[in-house]
């Protein structure tokens, strides 16, 4: 698995939405794009995909924008990843592979499965909580 720009941008934007979840105030793409340094037009495409997947919902109108469609603790990183990338297990044609190549493929498959497990067990709420901890460390001043 590889972390693409689409997935990284989607997660960064979703953390912003998670930070506003309790207030139930929609965020506009322009706001999120400015805060995260993401091109507006690119973020629109990302939100379209996230909307189709049922991760975000859009509100129209002057005070419109986007909200998370579900609680942050119910949205896994694997779900976001799968909006943009395939996480299907690596499939190989079983031909007469050497022992070394079989070993390499088995190890790669195991790594892939463990990565999926980590993404499945981590939620937007987890990332938001980690962000809060990072922000607290950044605001500490030493004399």
Number of C-alpha atoms within 10 A of each C-alpha: 15 8 9 12 10 17 19 13 19 22 17 21 22 27 22 19 24 23 17 15 17 9 8 13 14 19 20 17 21 16 14 21 19 11 12 13 11 18 14 15 11 13 19 14 13 18 20 14 17 21 18 11 15 13 22 18 18 17 13 9 7 7 10 14 17 21 23 24 17 14 14 21 14 14 21 19 20 19 18 23 23 13 19 15 16 9 17 11 13 13 8 10 6 7 7 8 11 9 9 9 11 15 12 12 16 14 12 14 16 14 13 16 17 12 14 18 12 13 16 16 12 16 21 24 19 16 19 20 15 12 14 13 11 11 11 10 10 9 8 7 6 4 2
